[in-house]
C-alpha cells in the first residue's frame, strides 16, 4: 500500500478537508457557547447550574429520574440526606 491512486488520494483529501472545516465550525460554536455563558454570568445567573440544566434537558425523563433516584440512594447511604 505504498501508492494510492489519484482518485483515492482526491477522496482522502476531500475527507480531510471536510473534517478540518467541521473542526473549525466546532471551535466557533464552542466560543459562541462560552460567550452565552459569560452573558448569563454577567446577568447574575449561576453558570454551573445552567450547565447542569442543559445536561439534564438532553436526557429523557426516565433517565433523569433514574439518576436522581440513584443519587438520593447514595446520599442516604452516606448520611447526607
N, CA, C and O atoms as a Maestro MAE file, in Angstrom:
{
 s_m_m2io_version
 :::
 2.0.0
}

f_m_ct {
 s_m_title
 :::
 protein
 m_atom[324] {
  # First column is atom index #
  i_m_mmod_type
  r_m_x_coord
  r_m_y_coord
  r_m_z_coord
  i_m_residue_number
  s_m_chain_name
  s_m_pdb_residue_name
  s_m_pdb_atom_name
  i_m_atomic_number
  :::
  1 25 0.834 -1.193 0.000 1 A "UNK " " N  " 7
  2 3 0.000 0.000 0.000 1 A "UNK " " CA " 6
  3 2 0.875 1.252 0.000 1 A "UNK " " C  " 6
  4 15 0.562 2.247 0.654 1 A "UNK " " O  " 8
  5 25 1.966 1.181 -0.740 2 A "UNK " " N  " 7
  6 3 2.878 2.321 -0.830 2 A "UNK " " CA " 6
  7 2 2.319 3.443 -1.696 2 A "UNK " " C  " 6
  8 15 2.631 4.615 -1.483 2 A "UNK " " O  " 8
  9 25 1.502 3.083 -2.662 3 A "UNK " " N  " 7
  10 3 0.969 4.054 -3.612 3 A "UNK " " CA " 6
  11 2 -0.556 4.114 -3.502 3 A "UNK " " C  " 6
  12 15 -1.217 3.091 -3.326 3 A "UNK " " O  " 8
  13 25 -1.096 5.312 -3.606 4 A "UNK " " N  " 7
  14 3 -2.549 5.497 -3.629 4 A "UNK " " CA " 6
  15 2 -2.894 6.088 -4.987 4 A "UNK " " C  " 6
  16 15 -2.265 7.048 -5.434 4 A "UNK " " O  " 8
  17 25 -3.901 5.508 -5.645 5 A "UNK " " N  " 7
  18 3 -4.242 6.033 -6.968 5 A "UNK " " CA " 6
  19 2 -4.830 7.436 -6.839 5 A "UNK " " C  " 6
  20 15 -5.353 7.792 -5.783 5 A "UNK " " O  " 8
  21 25 -4.750 8.218 -7.881 6 A "UNK " " N  " 7
  22 3 -5.164 9.630 -7.832 6 A "UNK " " CA " 6
  23 2 -6.609 9.847 -7.368 6 A "UNK " " C  " 6
  24 15 -6.869 10.801 -6.634 6 A "UNK " " O  " 8
  25 25 -7.543 9.003 -7.769 7 A "UNK " " N  " 7
  26 3 -8.933 9.223 -7.346 7 A "UNK " " CA " 6
  27 2 -9.092 8.954 -5.851 7 A "UNK " " C  " 6
  28 15 -9.851 9.645 -5.172 7 A "UNK " " O  " 8
  29 25 -8.376 7.951 -5.338 8 A "UNK " " N  " 7
  30 3 -8.417 7.659 -3.908 8 A "UNK " " CA " 6
  31 2 -7.751 8.786 -3.123 8 A "UNK " " C  " 6
  32 15 -8.236 9.180 -2.062 8 A "UNK " " O  " 8
  33 25 -6.653 9.297 -3.639 9 A "UNK " " N  " 7
  34 3 -5.969 10.415 -2.985 9 A "UNK " " CA " 6
  35 2 -6.875 11.641 -2.948 9 A "UNK " " C  " 6
  36 15 -6.912 12.358 -1.948 9 A "UNK " " O  " 8
  37 25 -7.605 11.881 -4.034 10 A "UNK " " N  " 7
  38 3 -8.543 13.011 -4.066 10 A "UNK " " CA " 6
  39 2 -9.660 12.843 -3.055 10 A "UNK " " C  " 6
  40 15 -10.062 13.799 -2.393 10 A "UNK " " O  " 8
  41 25 -10.160 11.614 -2.940 11 A "UNK " " N  " 7
  42 3 -11.219 11.329 -1.968 11 A "UNK " " CA " 6
  43 2 -10.694 11.538 -0.549 11 A "UNK " " C  " 6
  44 15 -11.379 12.122 0.291 11 A "UNK " " O  " 8
  45 25 -9.476 11.059 -0.284 12 A "UNK " " N  " 7
  46 3 -8.857 11.232 1.030 12 A "UNK " " CA " 6
  47 2 -8.695 12.706 1.363 12 A "UNK " " C  " 6
  48 15 -8.997 13.132 2.478 12 A "UNK " " O  " 8
  49 25 -8.217 13.488 0.394 13 A "UNK " " N  " 7
  50 3 -8.036 14.924 0.613 13 A "UNK " " CA " 6
  51 2 -9.371 15.596 0.913 13 A "UNK " " C  " 6
  52 15 -9.449 16.463 1.784 13 A "UNK " " O  " 8
  53 25 -10.416 15.203 0.200 14 A "UNK " " N  " 7
  54 3 -11.745 15.769 0.418 14 A "UNK " " CA " 6
  55 2 -12.253 15.462 1.824 14 A "UNK " " C  " 6
  56 15 -12.821 16.328 2.490 14 A "UNK " " O  " 8
  57 25 -12.047 14.236 2.264 15 A "UNK " " N  " 7
  58 3 -12.483 13.838 3.608 15 A "UNK " " CA " 6
  59 2 -11.736 14.642 4.670 15 A "UNK " " C  " 6
  60 15 -12.342 15.152 5.612 15 A "UNK " " O  " 8
  61 25 -10.415 14.752 4.513 16 A "UNK " " N  " 7
  62 3 -9.602 15.509 5.478 16 A "UNK " " CA " 6
  63 2 -10.053 16.969 5.527 16 A "UNK " " C  " 6
  64 15 -10.172 17.537 6.612 16 A "UNK " " O  " 8
  65 25 -10.301 17.576 4.385 17 A "UNK " " N  " 7
  66 3 -10.731 18.970 4.349 17 A "UNK " " CA " 6
  67 2 -12.098 19.151 5.003 17 A "UNK " " C  " 6
  68 15 -12.324 20.135 5.706 17 A "UNK " " O  " 8
  69 25 -13.003 18.212 4.776 18 A "UNK " " N  " 7
  70 3 -14.317 18.289 5.422 18 A "UNK " " CA " 6
  71 2 -14.185 18.195 6.934 18 A "UNK " " C  " 6
  72 15 -14.841 18.935 7.667 18 A "UNK " " O  " 8
  73 25 -13.335 17.281 7.404 19 A "UNK " " N  " 7
  74 3 -13.114 17.154 8.846 19 A "UNK " " CA " 6
  75 2 -12.529 18.440 9.404 19 A "UNK " " C  " 6
  76 15 -12.962 18.918 10.453 19 A "UNK " " O  " 8
  77 25 -11.546 19.005 8.709 20 A "UNK " " N  " 7
  78 3 -10.937 20.257 9.169 20 A "UNK " " CA " 6
  79 2 -11.971 21.379 9.237 20 A "UNK " " C  " 6
  80 15 -11.983 22.152 10.196 20 A "UNK " " O  " 8
  81 25 -12.833 21.473 8.236 21 A "UNK " " N  " 7
  82 3 -13.877 22.504 8.245 21 A "UNK " " CA " 6
  83 2 -14.839 22.308 9.410 21 A "UNK " " C  " 6
  84 15 -15.225 23.271 10.073 21 A "UNK " " O  " 8
  85 25 -15.221 21.070 9.653 22 A "UNK " " N  " 7
  86 3 -16.135 20.791 10.771 22 A "UNK " " CA " 6
  87 2 -15.476 21.093 12.113 22 A "UNK " " C  " 6
  88 15 -16.123 21.614 13.022 22 A "UNK " " O  " 8
  89 25 -14.193 20.768 12.238 23 A "UNK " " N  " 7
  90 3 -13.466 21.081 13.476 23 A "UNK " " CA " 6
  91 2 -13.440 22.592 13.711 23 A "UNK " " C  " 6
  92 15 -13.598 23.046 14.845 23 A "UNK " " O  " 8
  93 25 -13.245 23.364 12.656 24 A "UNK " " N  " 7
  94 3 -13.249 24.828 12.790 24 A "UNK " " CA " 6
  95 2 -14.633 25.324 13.203 24 A "UNK " " C  " 6
  96 15 -14.750 26.194 14.065 24 A "UNK " " O  " 8
  97 25 -15.677 24.775 12.591 25 A "UNK " " N  " 7
  98 3 -17.043 25.150 12.983 25 A "UNK " " CA " 6
  99 2 -17.293 24.809 14.441 25 A "UNK " " C  " 6
  100 15 -17.930 25.575 15.164 25 A "UNK " " O  " 8
  101 25 -16.791 23.657 14.875 26 A "UNK " " N  " 7
  102 3 -16.962 23.233 16.258 26 A "UNK " " CA " 6
  103 2 -16.286 24.219 17.217 26 A "UNK " " C  " 6
  104 15 -16.843 24.565 18.259 26 A "UNK " " O  " 8
  105 25 -15.077 24.666 16.850 27 A "UNK " " N  " 7
  106 3 -14.373 25.660 17.679 27 A "UNK " " CA " 6
  107 2 -15.162 26.963 17.756 27 A "UNK " " C  " 6
  108 15 -15.260 27.573 18.820 27 A "UNK " " O  " 8
  109 25 -15.723 27.387 16.623 28 A "UNK " " N  " 7
  110 3 -16.500 28.623 16.608 28 A "UNK " " CA " 6
  111 2 -17.762 28.489 17.457 28 A "UNK " " C  " 6
  112 15 -18.112 29.409 18.196 28 A "UNK " " O  " 8
  113 25 -18.434 27.366 17.357 29 A "UNK " " N  " 7
  114 3 -19.641 27.140 18.149 29 A "UNK " " CA " 6
  115 2 -19.295 27.106 19.635 29 A "UNK " " C  " 6
  116 15 -20.020 27.667 20.456 29 A "UNK " " O  " 8
  117 25 -18.177 26.441 19.984 30 A "UNK " " N  " 7
  118 3 -17.748 26.395 21.386 30 A "UNK " " CA " 6
  119 2 -17.487 27.806 21.915 30 A "UNK " " C  " 6
  120 15 -17.823 28.113 23.059 30 A "UNK " " O  " 8
  121 25 -16.894 28.655 21.091 31 A "UNK " " N  " 7
  122 3 -16.643 30.040 21.501 31 A "UNK " " CA " 6
  123 2 -17.963 30.790 21.683 31 A "UNK " " C  " 6
  124 15 -18.103 31.584 22.613 31 A "UNK " " O  " 8
  125 25 -18.920 30.542 20.807 32 A "UNK " " N  " 7
  126 3 -20.243 31.176 20.936 32 A "UNK " " CA " 6
  127 2 -20.942 30.741 22.221 32 A "UNK " " C  " 6
  128 15 -21.543 31.561 22.915 32 A "UNK " " O  " 8
  129 25 -20.861 29.460 22.531 33 A "UNK " " N  " 7
  130 3 -21.478 28.939 23.761 33 A "UNK " " CA " 6
  131 2 -20.818 29.573 24.976 33 A "UNK " " C  " 6
  132 15 -21.499 29.955 25.928 33 A "UNK " " O  " 8
  133 25 -19.486 29.686 24.947 34 A "UNK " " N  " 7
  134 3 -18.765 30.316 26.049 34 A "UNK " " CA " 6
  135 2 -19.243 31.758 26.234 34 A "UNK " " C  " 6
  136 15 -19.419 32.221 27.360 34 A "UNK " " O  " 8
  137 25 -19.448 32.455 25.131 35 A "UNK " " N  " 7
  138 3 -19.937 33.839 25.202 35 A "UNK " " CA " 6
  139 2 -21.323 33.915 25.845 35 A "UNK " " C  " 6
  140 15 -21.593 34.812 26.645 35 A "UNK " " O  " 8
  141 25 -22.198 32.973 25.493 36 A "UNK " " N  " 7
  142 3 -23.550 32.969 26.064 36 A "UNK " " CA " 6
  143 2 -23.494 32.710 27.565 36 A "UNK " " C  " 6
  144 15 -24.210 33.352 28.333 36 A "UNK " " O  " 8
  145 25 -22.644 31.768 27.990 37 A "UNK " " N  " 7
  146 3 -22.491 31.529 29.427 37 A "UNK " " CA " 6
  147 2 -21.921 32.766 30.127 37 A "UNK " " C  " 6
  148 15 -22.313 33.090 31.248 37 A "UNK " " O  " 8
  149 25 -20.998 33.447 29.458 38 A "UNK " " N  " 7
  150 3 -20.453 34.680 30.025 38 A "UNK " " CA " 6
  151 2 -21.522 35.746 30.173 38 A "UNK " " C  " 6
  152 15 -21.553 36.465 31.172 38 A "UNK " " O  " 8
  153 25 -22.392 35.850 29.190 39 A "UNK " " N  " 7
  154 3 -23.510 36.794 29.258 39 A "UNK " " CA " 6
  155 2 -24.449 36.435 30.408 39 A "UNK " " C  " 6
  156 15 -24.914 37.303 31.146 39 A "UNK " " O  " 8
  157 25 -24.716 35.134 30.543 40 A "UNK " " N  " 7
  158 3 -25.594 34.688 31.631 40 A "UNK " " CA " 6
  159 2 -24.979 35.036 32.983 40 A "UNK " " C  " 6
  160 15 -25.669 35.511 33.884 40 A "UNK " " O  " 8
  161 25 -23.670 34.794 33.118 41 A "UNK " " N  " 7
  162 3 -22.988 35.112 34.378 41 A "UNK " " CA " 6
  163 2 -23.049 36.608 34.661 41 A "UNK " " C  " 6
  164 15 -23.273 37.020 35.799 41 A "UNK " " O  " 8
  165 25 -22.850 37.418 33.626 42 A "UNK " " N  " 7
  166 3 -22.902 38.878 33.797 42 A "UNK " " CA " 6
  167 2 -24.295 39.342 34.227 42 A "UNK " " C  " 6
  168 15 -24.441 40.392 34.852 42 A "UNK " " O  " 8
  169 25 -25.317 38.551 33.887 43 A "UNK " " N  " 7
  170 3 -26.683 38.877 34.279 43 A "UNK " " CA " 6
  171 2 -27.090 38.237 35.601 43 A "UNK " " C  " 6
  172 15 -28.260 38.274 35.980 43 A "UNK " " O  " 8
  173 25 -26.114 37.649 36.307 44 A "UNK " " N  " 7
  174 3 -26.366 37.134 37.645 44 A "UNK " " CA " 6
  175 2 -26.764 35.666 37.726 44 A "UNK " " C  " 6
  176 15 -27.120 35.191 38.804 44 A "UNK " " O  " 8
  177 25 -26.714 34.942 36.622 45 A "UNK " " N  " 7
  178 3 -27.061 33.523 36.656 45 A "UNK " " CA " 6
  179 2 -25.841 32.693 37.036 45 A "UNK " " C  " 6
  180 15 -24.710 33.050 36.707 45 A "UNK " " O  " 8
  181 25 -26.078 31.587 37.729 46 A "UNK " " N  " 7
  182 3 -25.019 30.679 38.117 46 A "UNK " " CA " 6
  183 2 -24.727 29.742 36.943 46 A "UNK " " C  " 6
  184 15 -25.576 28.938 36.558 46 A "UNK " " O  " 8
  185 25 -23.537 29.849 36.385 47 A "UNK " " N  " 7
  186 3 -23.184 29.101 35.181 47 A "UNK " " CA " 6
  187 2 -23.145 27.599 35.451 47 A "UNK " " C  " 6
  188 15 -23.561 26.814 34.600 47 A "UNK " " O  " 8
  189 25 -22.659 27.189 36.603 48 A "UNK " " N  " 7
  190 3 -22.602 25.763 36.930 48 A "UNK " " CA " 6
  191 2 -24.010 25.158 36.912 48 A "UNK " " C  " 6
  192 15 -24.215 24.052 36.410 48 A "UNK " " O  " 8
  193 25 -24.957 25.885 37.457 49 A "UNK " " N  " 7
  194 3 -26.339 25.416 37.473 49 A "UNK " " CA " 6
  195 2 -26.918 25.391 36.059 49 A "UNK " " C  " 6
  196 15 -27.635 24.457 35.701 49 A "UNK " " O  " 8
  197 25 -26.616 26.398 35.264 50 A "UNK " " N  " 7
  198 3 -27.087 26.422 33.881 50 A "UNK " " CA " 6
  199 2 -26.547 25.220 33.096 50 A "UNK " " C  " 6
  200 15 -27.276 24.596 32.325 50 A "UNK " " O  " 8
  201 25 -25.281 24.908 33.297 51 A "UNK " " N  " 7
  202 3 -24.682 23.754 32.611 51 A "UNK " " CA " 6
  203 2 -25.385 22.457 33.020 51 A "UNK " " C  " 6
  204 15 -25.627 21.583 32.188 51 A "UNK " " O  " 8
  205 25 -25.704 22.347 34.294 52 A "UNK " " N  " 7
  206 3 -26.406 21.156 34.790 52 A "UNK " " CA " 6
  207 2 -27.793 21.053 34.149 52 A "UNK " " C  " 6
  208 15 -28.211 19.970 33.739 52 A "UNK " " O  " 8
  209 25 -28.496 22.168 34.065 53 A "UNK " " N  " 7
  210 3 -29.830 22.172 33.452 53 A "UNK " " CA " 6
  211 2 -29.745 21.766 31.983 53 A "UNK " " C  " 6
  212 15 -30.559 20.971 31.513 53 A "UNK " " O  " 8
  213 25 -28.772 22.303 31.259 54 A "UNK " " N  " 7
  214 3 -28.604 21.941 29.845 54 A "UNK " " CA " 6
  215 2 -28.344 20.441 29.726 54 A "UNK " " C  " 6
  216 15 -28.894 19.774 28.850 54 A "UNK " " O  " 8
  217 25 -27.507 19.923 30.608 55 A "UNK " " N  " 7
  218 3 -27.215 18.494 30.611 55 A "UNK " " CA " 6
  219 2 -28.471 17.669 30.887 55 A "UNK " " C  " 6
  220 15 -28.713 16.660 30.225 55 A "UNK " " O  " 8
  221 25 -29.258 18.094 31.856 56 A "UNK " " N  " 7
  222 3 -30.482 17.368 32.201 56 A "UNK " " CA " 6
  223 2 -31.503 17.411 31.068 56 A "UNK " " C  " 6
  224 15 -32.201 16.427 30.824 56 A "UNK " " O  " 8
  225 25 -31.593 18.534 30.384 57 A "UNK " " N  " 7
  226 3 -32.577 18.666 29.294 57 A "UNK " " CA " 6
  227 2 -32.242 17.782 28.094 57 A "UNK " " C  " 6
  228 15 -33.117 17.473 27.286 57 A "UNK " " O  " 8
  229 25 -30.978 17.377 27.978 58 A "UNK " " N  " 7
  230 3 -30.580 16.482 26.893 58 A "UNK " " CA " 6
  231 2 -31.082 15.055 27.112 58 A "UNK " " C  " 6
  232 15 -31.190 14.272 26.168 58 A "UNK " " O  " 8
  233 25 -31.383 14.730 28.359 59 A "UNK " " N  " 7
  234 3 -31.733 13.358 28.717 59 A "UNK " " CA " 6
  235 2 -33.237 13.133 28.683 59 A "UNK " " C  " 6
  236 15 -34.032 14.060 28.843 59 A "UNK " " O  " 8
  237 25 -33.596 11.895 28.474 60 A "UNK " " N  " 7
  238 3 -35.002 11.504 28.550 60 A "UNK " " CA " 6
  239 2 -35.443 11.566 30.011 60 A "UNK " " C  " 6
  240 15 -34.625 11.432 30.921 60 A "UNK " " O  " 8
  241 25 -36.732 11.769 30.223 61 A "UNK " " N  " 7
  242 3 -37.268 11.900 31.582 61 A "UNK " " CA " 6
  243 2 -36.948 10.681 32.432 61 A "UNK " " C  " 6
  244 15 -36.559 10.822 33.591 61 A "UNK " " O  " 8
  245 25 -37.104 9.494 31.876 62 A "UNK " " N  " 7
  246 3 -36.847 8.293 32.673 62 A "UNK " " CA " 6
  247 2 -35.371 8.182 33.065 62 A "UNK " " C  " 6
  248 15 -35.056 7.716 34.160 62 A "UNK " " O  " 8
  249 25 -34.477 8.603 32.189 63 A "UNK " " N  " 7
  250 3 -33.051 8.583 32.510 63 A "UNK " " CA " 6
  251 2 -32.742 9.556 33.644 63 A "UNK " " C  " 6
  252 15 -31.969 9.240 34.548 63 A "UNK " " O  " 8
  253 25 -33.356 10.755 33.590 64 A "UNK " " N  " 7
  254 3 -33.176 11.737 34.666 64 A "UNK " " CA " 6
  255 2 -33.680 11.191 35.985 64 A "UNK " " C  " 6
  256 15 -33.017 11.331 37.013 64 A "UNK " " O  " 8
  257 25 -34.867 10.560 35.964 65 A "UNK " " N  " 7
  258 3 -35.447 10.023 37.201 65 A "UNK " " CA " 6
  259 2 -34.573 8.921 37.790 65 A "UNK " " C  " 6
  260 15 -34.399 8.848 39.006 65 A "UNK " " O  " 8
  261 25 -34.027 8.068 36.938 66 A "UNK " " N  " 7
  262 3 -33.139 7.010 37.418 66 A "UNK " " CA " 6
  263 2 -31.895 7.597 38.081 66 A "UNK " " C  " 6
  264 15 -31.485 7.139 39.147 66 A "UNK " " O  " 8
  265 25 -31.295 8.608 37.456 67 A "UNK " " N  " 7
  266 3 -30.109 9.246 38.020 67 A "UNK " " CA " 6
  267 2 -30.420 9.920 39.352 67 A "UNK " " C  " 6
  268 15 -29.644 9.819 40.303 67 A "UNK " " O  " 8
  269 25 -31.566 10.611 39.416 68 A "UNK " " N  " 7
  270 3 -31.956 11.284 40.650 68 A "UNK " " CA " 6
  271 2 -32.193 10.277 41.771 68 A "UNK " " C  " 6
  272 15 -31.793 10.510 42.912 68 A "UNK " " O  " 8
  273 25 -32.842 9.160 41.450 69 A "UNK " " N  " 7
  274 3 -33.105 8.127 42.452 69 A "UNK " " CA " 6
  275 2 -31.800 7.528 42.956 69 A "UNK " " C  " 6
  276 15 -31.641 7.299 44.155 69 A "UNK " " O  " 8
  277 25 -30.876 7.275 42.053 70 A "UNK " " N  " 7
  278 3 -29.586 6.712 42.446 70 A "UNK " " CA " 6
  279 2 -28.799 7.701 43.293 70 A "UNK " " C  " 6
  280 15 -28.164 7.311 44.272 70 A "UNK " " O  " 8
  281 25 -28.836 8.970 42.927 71 A "UNK " " N  " 7
  282 3 -28.159 9.994 43.716 71 A "UNK " " CA " 6
  283 2 -28.742 10.057 45.122 71 A "UNK " " C  " 6
  284 15 -27.998 10.112 46.101 71 A "UNK " " O  " 8
  285 25 -30.063 10.049 45.226 72 A "UNK " " N  " 7
  286 3 -30.713 10.064 46.544 72 A "UNK " " CA " 6
  287 2 -30.305 8.847 47.367 72 A "UNK " " C  " 6
  288 15 -30.037 8.970 48.562 72 A "UNK " " O  " 8
  289 25 -30.257 7.684 46.742 73 A "UNK " " N  " 7
  290 3 -29.854 6.459 47.439 73 A "UNK " " CA " 6
  291 2 -28.441 6.585 47.974 73 A "UNK " " C  " 6
  292 15 -28.185 6.236 49.127 73 A "UNK " " O  " 8
  293 25 -27.516 7.078 47.157 74 A "UNK " " N  " 7
  294 3 -26.130 7.230 47.587 74 A "UNK " " CA " 6
  295 2 -26.019 8.261 48.711 74 A "UNK " " C  " 6
  296 15 -25.291 8.051 49.681 74 A "UNK " " O  " 8
  297 25 -26.739 9.372 48.577 75 A "UNK " " N  " 7
  298 3 -26.692 10.406 49.621 75 A "UNK " " CA " 6
  299 2 -27.197 9.861 50.961 75 A "UNK " " C  " 6
  300 15 -26.612 10.118 52.014 75 A "UNK " " O  " 8
  301 25 -28.300 9.101 50.896 76 A "UNK " " N  " 7
  302 3 -28.822 8.479 52.121 76 A "UNK " " CA " 6
  303 2 -27.802 7.547 52.731 76 A "UNK " " C  " 6
  304 15 -27.589 7.561 53.943 76 A "UNK " " O  " 8
  305 25 -27.167 6.733 51.899 77 A "UNK " " N  " 7
  306 3 -26.169 5.780 52.382 77 A "UNK " " CA " 6
  307 2 -24.999 6.489 53.050 77 A "UNK " " C  " 6
  308 15 -24.375 5.942 53.959 77 A "UNK " " O  " 8
  309 25 -24.704 7.693 52.606 78 A "UNK " " N  " 7
  310 3 -23.596 8.470 53.192 78 A "UNK " " CA " 6
  311 2 -24.054 9.391 54.313 78 A "UNK " " C  " 6
  312 15 -23.252 10.144 54.865 78 A "UNK " " O  " 8
  313 25 -25.343 9.336 54.654 79 A "UNK " " N  " 7
  314 3 -25.866 10.195 55.705 79 A "UNK " " CA " 6
  315 2 -25.919 11.660 55.316 79 A "UNK " " C  " 6
  316 15 -25.837 12.538 56.175 79 A "UNK " " O  " 8
  317 25 -26.056 11.927 54.034 80 A "UNK " " N  " 7
  318 3 -26.043 13.303 53.546 80 A "UNK " " CA " 6
  319 2 -27.422 13.776 53.123 80 A "UNK " " C  " 6
  320 15 -27.537 14.819 52.479 80 A "UNK " " O  " 8
  321 25 -28.446 13.059 53.459 81 A "UNK " " N  " 7
  322 3 -29.798 13.397 53.011 81 A "UNK " " CA " 6
  323 2 -30.305 14.661 53.632 81 A "UNK " " C  " 6
  324 15 -31.429 15.079 53.354 81 A "UNK " " O  " 8
  :::
 }
 m_bond[323] {
  # First column is bond index #
  i_m_from
  i_m_to
  i_m_order
  :::
  1 1 2 1
  2 2 3 1
  3 3 4 2
  4 3 5 1
  5 5 6 1
  6 6 7 1
  7 7 8 2
  8 7 9 1
  9 9 10 1
  10 10 11 1
  11 11 12 2
  12 11 13 1
  13 13 14 1
  14 14 15 1
  15 15 16 2
  16 15 17 1
  17 17 18 1
  18 18 19 1
  19 19 20 2
  20 19 21 1
  21 21 22 1
  22 22 23 1
  23 23 24 2
  24 23 25 1
  25 25 26 1
  26 26 27 1
  27 27 28 2
  28 27 29 1
  29 29 30 1
  30 30 31 1
  31 31 32 2
  32 31 33 1
  33 33 34 1
  34 34 35 1
  35 35 36 2
  36 35 37 1
  37 37 38 1
  38 38 39 1
  39 39 40 2
  40 39 41 1
  41 41 42 1
  42 42 43 1
  43 43 44 2
  44 43 45 1
  45 45 46 1
  46 46 47 1
  47 47 48 2
  48 47 49 1
  49 49 50 1
  50 50 51 1
  51 51 52 2
  52 51 53 1
  53 53 54 1
  54 54 55 1
  55 55 56 2
  56 55 57 1
  57 57 58 1
  58 58 59 1
  59 59 60 2
  60 59 61 1
  61 61 62 1
  62 62 63 1
  63 63 64 2
  64 63 65 1
  65 65 66 1
  66 66 67 1
  67 67 68 2
  68 67 69 1
  69 69 70 1
  70 70 71 1
  71 71 72 2
  72 71 73 1
  73 73 74 1
  74 74 75 1
  75 75 76 2
  76 75 77 1
  77 77 78 1
  78 78 79 1
  79 79 80 2
  80 79 81 1
  81 81 82 1
  82 82 83 1
  83 83 84 2
  84 83 85 1
  85 85 86 1
  86 86 87 1
  87 87 88 2
  88 87 89 1
  89 89 90 1
  90 90 91 1
  91 91 92 2
  92 91 93 1
  93 93 94 1
  94 94 95 1
  95 95 96 2
  96 95 97 1
  97 97 98 1
  98 98 99 1
  99 99 100 2
  100 99 101 1
  101 101 102 1
  102 102 103 1
  103 103 104 2
  104 103 105 1
  105 105 106 1
  106 106 107 1
  107 107 108 2
  108 107 109 1
  109 109 110 1
  110 110 111 1
  111 111 112 2
  112 111 113 1
  113 113 114 1
  114 114 115 1
  115 115 116 2
  116 115 117 1
  117 117 118 1
  118 118 119 1
  119 119 120 2
  120 119 121 1
  121 121 122 1
  122 122 123 1
  123 123 124 2
  124 123 125 1
  125 125 126 1
  126 126 127 1
  127 127 128 2
  128 127 129 1
  129 129 130 1
  130 130 131 1
  131 131 132 2
  132 131 133 1
  133 133 134 1
  134 134 135 1
  135 135 136 2
  136 135 137 1
  137 137 138 1
  138 138 139 1
  139 139 140 2
  140 139 141 1
  141 141 142 1
  142 142 143 1
  143 143 144 2
  144 143 145 1
  145 145 146 1
  146 146 147 1
  147 147 148 2
  148 147 149 1
  149 149 150 1
  150 150 151 1
  151 151 152 2
  152 151 153 1
  153 153 154 1
  154 154 155 1
  155 155 156 2
  156 155 157 1
  157 157 158 1
  158 158 159 1
  159 159 160 2
  160 159 161 1
  161 161 162 1
  162 162 163 1
  163 163 164 2
  164 163 165 1
  165 165 166 1
  166 166 167 1
  167 167 168 2
  168 167 169 1
  169 169 170 1
  170 170 171 1
  171 171 172 2
  172 171 173 1
  173 173 174 1
  174 174 175 1
  175 175 176 2
  176 175 177 1
  177 177 178 1
  178 178 179 1
  179 179 180 2
  180 179 181 1
  181 181 182 1
  182 182 183 1
  183 183 184 2
  184 183 185 1
  185 185 186 1
  186 186 187 1
  187 187 188 2
  188 187 189 1
  189 189 190 1
  190 190 191 1
  191 191 192 2
  192 191 193 1
  193 193 194 1
  194 194 195 1
  195 195 196 2
  196 195 197 1
  197 197 198 1
  198 198 199 1
  199 199 200 2
  200 199 201 1
  201 201 202 1
  202 202 203 1
  203 203 204 2
  204 203 205 1
  205 205 206 1
  206 206 207 1
  207 207 208 2
  208 207 209 1
  209 209 210 1
  210 210 211 1
  211 211 212 2
  212 211 213 1
  213 213 214 1
  214 214 215 1
  215 215 216 2
  216 215 217 1
  217 217 218 1
  218 218 219 1
  219 219 220 2
  220 219 221 1
  221 221 222 1
  222 222 223 1
  223 223 224 2
  224 223 225 1
  225 225 226 1
  226 226 227 1
  227 227 228 2
  228 227 229 1
  229 229 230 1
  230 230 231 1
  231 231 232 2
  232 231 233 1
  233 233 234 1
  234 234 235 1
  235 235 236 2
  236 235 237 1
  237 237 238 1
  238 238 239 1
  239 239 240 2
  240 239 241 1
  241 241 242 1
  242 242 243 1
  243 243 244 2
  244 243 245 1
  245 245 246 1
  246 246 247 1
  247 247 248 2
  248 247 249 1
  249 249 250 1
  250 250 251 1
  251 251 252 2
  252 251 253 1
  253 253 254 1
  254 254 255 1
  255 255 256 2
  256 255 257 1
  257 257 258 1
  258 258 259 1
  259 259 260 2
  260 259 261 1
  261 261 262 1
  262 262 263 1
  263 263 264 2
  264 263 265 1
  265 265 266 1
  266 266 267 1
  267 267 268 2
  268 267 269 1
  269 269 270 1
  270 270 271 1
  271 271 272 2
  272 271 273 1
  273 273 274 1
  274 274 275 1
  275 275 276 2
  276 275 277 1
  277 277 278 1
  278 278 279 1
  279 279 280 2
  280 279 281 1
  281 281 282 1
  282 282 283 1
  283 283 284 2
  284 283 285 1
  285 285 286 1
  286 286 287 1
  287 287 288 2
  288 287 289 1
  289 289 290 1
  290 290 291 1
  291 291 292 2
  292 291 293 1
  293 293 294 1
  294 294 295 1
  295 295 296 2
  296 295 297 1
  297 297 298 1
  298 298 299 1
  299 299 300 2
  300 299 301 1
  301 301 302 1
  302 302 303 1
  303 303 304 2
  304 303 305 1
  305 305 306 1
  306 306 307 1
  307 307 308 2
  308 307 309 1
  309 309 310 1
  310 310 311 1
  311 311 312 2
  312 311 313 1
  313 313 314 1
  314 314 315 1
  315 315 316 2
  316 315 317 1
  317 317 318 1
  318 318 319 1
  319 319 320 2
  320 319 321 1
  321 321 322 1
  322 322 323 1
  323 323 324 2
  :::
 }
}
